[in-house]
Amino acid sequence: MTFLSCLLTLAGLEIILLFLPVQSHVPHQPVNTDSPVARYQPYRPFVYSNHWNFQNINYGRTNAQGFVSDFDYNSADRQPLIAVIGDSYIEARMVPFSQTMQETIRSGLNNAVRVYAFAMNGAALSQYLAFAKMARDTYHPDMMVINIVSNDFDESFAQFHTGSHFHYFMEDDHGSLQPQLAGYYRPSWLREILSHSALVRYAYFHLRVTDIPRNIKHLTRSLPGRSRSTPPPSISSPSSEKKCQGNLEFSHRAANAFLHLLPEYAGLPPGSIVLVLDGQRLSLYRGLHKQDACFESMRHYVSEHAGHMGYEVLDMHPVFKDDFQAHRQRFEFTHDAHWNTRAHRLAGRAVLMSQTVTRHFKSE
């Protein structure tokens, strides 16, 4: 009787959730020698929302090429092309496609230039090189814009981020870093079946049940009377500073490899590539004690080294700072750290005002 009651309760929840905007699972394509670049299954409509009460509802789709876009990409089109590369910030499933950075750029150039986005949740610098090579070989872009956020550096190494469908930096025979596939990827039939359940997706995406064991472990360590082997994580704690310094060694290697390999993989000189650096947004709202020390170090590192190599670097921090002081509006969602439409618009406008765009498309 108890089992039947539980079964009926779950069935009732499933039926109710079928009528609510539960976040979709967007499956990946296989990754192998014939298709070495990670992409989503084509023509997959999706709904995005988060938190238990379905915040930030948005609808979209993947195109024929397996990227989030309202239109398909055409390799035969000879209209000038800007390739925009990034991770979930550029994929932007939580933002209406028409209000993304890439669409802000396209509309700002009066639709006279194609703007194609090559982006996927979880990608990092090493995967950006794979996207750049794909764009180079298939679409021959005239210019590239690459968005860089805080986790793009150390997560370019497999030991910091797992995902068999991505490229990660690995040493070649000469000790140099090269992006290589971690392994072939085959979509899980079990995950595909489970993803049809709205209840399963709600538990996974909205309630984040897979985080519960880690959260309980952290909570028990914080209880009165419990001894702690390390202090709570914070920018100012010695343990986090040690972790930061350890990660910086990998981050510097990733940044160096990325900057040196990018012109070859993109098929473009550094002067035709714009690097967009995310700002320290929390420090704008809550003060410098909320600043990410690792990312701040890497922001300066990339700005200095990329500038010397001829890239144009757009630092969004002063842009966000000026806008926040004028309007007091945040640049991410309440329960989602990704850029909101305001941040996308500001980033798109910054690219439009860049010297690289002016030189390529506005000089006449």
N, C-alpha and C positions, 0 to 999 in steps of 0.2 A: 504493500500500500504506500509506504514511504517513497519507494522507487518510482511508482507511478505518479505520485504527486510531484516529485522533482522533475520527472520527464514532462509532465503537463506544464509546469512552470517554465521550463526552458523553452518548450514549444511556444508558449504564449509570448515570452520575451522575444523569441525569434520573429514571430509574426509582427509584433509591435515595431521592432527595429527595422523591419523591411520597409516600413513607411517613413522612416526617419533618415536624415542625411548622414548615414554612417560612412566614414572614410573608406574609399575603395582600395583594394590591392591592385596595383598595376604590375603585371608580370613582365619579367625580362625575357628577351630573346636568348637563345643559346649563344655561348661564346666559345669559339673554336678556331681552327686554322682558316676555315672558310669565312667566318664572320668574327674577326678578332676584337672588334670594338663593341663595348657594352651598349645596348639599347633596349628600349621597351618593345613589347609586342605592338605592332602597328594598329592604328584605328581602334584604340581602346578608350572609350569614354570613361571619365572618372569623376567622383565627387570628393572634395576635400573638406574636412572639418576636424576640429580637435577639441580636447577637454571633454568632460562628461556631459556637458550641456550643448554640444555641437556649435562651437564658436567658429567664426571665420569661414563660413560656408562658401565654397567656390566650386564651379563646374568647368571641366575642360576635356581635352582629348589628346591622344598621341597621333602623330601624323604617319604617313606611309613609311617614313624613314625611322620611326620609333622614338622620336623626340616630342616633347610637349610643345605643340604649336597648333594654331588654328588653320594652318595651310601646309601643303606638302612642299618639299624642296625640289627644285628643278635643276639638275646638273647641266642641262642644255641651254639654260637661260644665260645670256651674255650681258645682262644688266650688272653694273658694279655690285660687289658683294662685301658686306661686313660680317665676319663670323664672330659670334659672341659665345664664349666658352666659360663654363663654371660648374658649380655643383647645384644643390637644391635651391640656392639663392637665385640662380638664373633659371633653373627649371621652373621654379615659382608656382607650384601647384596650388598654393594658398592665395594667389593673386590673380584677378581676371587677366587673361592674356593681353588684352588691349592696353592694360596699364603697367605692363612689365617694362624693364629697362630697354630691352631690345625693341619693343614696339614704340617706345618713346623716341628712340633713335630713328627708327624708320619713318615715323610720322613727321619728325622734326626735319627730315631731309626730303619732305614732300613726296614720299613713296618713290623717289627716283633711284633709290638704292635698295637692293635686297638686304635684309638682315636676318640671318639664320642663326638659331641658338643650338649649340651642341652642349648639353648639360644633363647631369643625372645626380640624384641624391646619393651622397656618399663619396663622390669623386674627389680627388685631390690633385696636386700638381702633376704627379706622375701620369694620372689618367687624362689630365688636360693635354698632355703631349700627344696621347693617342687620339683624342678628339681633334687636335690641330692637324695631325697627319691625315686623318680621314677627310677633314675639310679641304686640306691642300690637294689631295689626290682626286677627290670627287668633284669639288665645287670651285676650286681655284680662287679663293677670296683675294680681294684687293687690300684688305685690312683686317686685323683681328683685335678684339677687345676681350681681355681675360680678367674675370673677377676673382679676387683673392680674399679669403676670409681666414679666421684665426686657426682653424683646424686643417688647413691645406698643406701644412709643412711636414710635421712628423707623421701624419697619417698617409704620407706618400710611401711609407715603409710598411710591409705586411705585418710586422710585429706590433704595430700600433693600431692597425685597422684591418679587419678581415673582410674579404669579399672576393670570391674566386672569379668573379666576372670583371674585375678591374686590373689595370696595370699598376705595378708597384716598382719602385727603384730597387734594382739589384746590381751587384758589382759584376762587371765583365772580367775577362781574363787579365785586363790591364789595371784593374782596380777602380775603373771609372763606373759611375752610376748610369744605368740605362733602364728605361721603363720596359718591364716585361710582364706578361700575363702570369698571375699567381697560379693559374691552372685553368683548365677548361671548365665551363659552367653549363650545367644542364638544369633547366627549370624543374622544381620539385612537383611531382604530380600530387603529392599529399597536400602541399601548401596550396596548390591550385584548387583542390577539392574543398579544403577548409575555408578558403577565401570566399566561397559562395555563401557562407553562413554570415549573416549580418551580426549575429551574437558573437561569433568568434572575432570578427573584425572590430567590433565595439570593445571587446575585452582587450584586444591587442593594441589598437591604435588610440583609443580614448581612455581606457582605464590603465593601460600599460602594465598589465599583470606580470609581464616578464621582468619588470623592474622591482617587483615586490620583495623577492629574497634579498636583493642588494640593499633596498631601503630598510628592511627589518634589521639587517646586519649593522647598518650605519646607526639606526635608532638605538639598538641595544648597547652599542659602544658609547652612546651619549648619555645613558642612564646614570643617575647618581650612584656613586659607589663603585662604578665600573672603572677599572684601570684602562688607560689608553696607551698603546704602544707608540702612537703618533698623534699629534694635535689635530683638531678638526681642520679640514682643508680650507685655506684662505691664502690670499696673496702674501700676507705678512708672515705666515708661519714658516719656520725653518724647513719643515719637510716639503712644503709646496715649492719653496725657493730651490731646494735641492732637485726636486723633480723637474722644475722649470729649466734649471741649468742643464740637466741631463738631456732633456728633450731638445734644447737649443742646439746641441751638437748635431743631432739628426736633422733638425730644421735648417741649419746653415748648409749642410750637405745637400738637402733637397732643393733649397733655393738656388744654390750655385749650379747644380746640375740642370735644373729647370731653365734658368736664364741662359745658360750656354747652349743647351740643346734646342731651345724654342725656335730660333730662326730657321734651323734646318727642318724641323718638324712642321713648321708653319709654311715654309717656302716663301718667307717674307723677311726683309731686313728689320732690325729692331725699330727703325724709324716708322714702320708701318704697323706697329703693335702697341696698343695702349693697355697698361696694367692698372686696374681699378682696385684700390686697397680699401677695405671696409674700415670704418672709424671705430673708436673706443666709445661705443654708444652709452654703455652703463655709466661711464665716468661723467657724461653730460648730465645725467639725471641725479646721480647719487654721490658724486665727488670722486676724486682720484683713488680713494681706497677701494673702489670697485673696478679699477683698471686691471686688465689682463696683462701681467708683466711680461709673459712670454710673447704674446702677440705684439705688444708695444715694441719690444726689442726687434722682432722680425719685421715690423712695419718700417722701422728706421733702416734695418739691414737691406731690405729689398729696395727701398727708395734710393739709398745711396748707390748700391751696386748696379741696379737696373738703369739709373740715370747716367752713370758713367759708361754704360754699354750702349746707350742710344735709345733706350725705350722711353716712351712718355709715361710717367707715373701720375695717376690721379689719386690723391689722398682724400678720401671722403670725410675724414674727421673734421677739418675746418669747415667744410660745406655743411655737414650736419650741425656743427656747433653754432654757426651763424644762423641757420634756420631755426634751431631750437631756441636760441636766445630771442629771436623775433616772434616766434609763434607758439612756443612751449608745447609742441606736438612731438610725440615719440615716433621712432622709426621702425618699430617692430610691433608685433601683436602682444596681447596681454599674456597669453600662455604659449607663445611661439616666438622664438628669437629671430626668425627669418624677417627679412625686410618686408615692410608693408608697402602699400601703393605710394605713399609719400617718399619713402627712401628710393624706390624704383624710379620715380619721376625725377628726383634730384640727381641720381646717378646717371640717368639717361641724358639729362640736360648738361651735366658735366662733360660727358663724352662728346656731345654735340658742340660744345665750346672748346674742345681740345684742339691743340695745334695740328694733330695728326688728321682729324676729320677736316679741318679747314684746308689743310694742304692738299688732301686727296679729292675733296668734293665741293669745296666752296671757293677755290682760288680763282675761278673764272669770273 
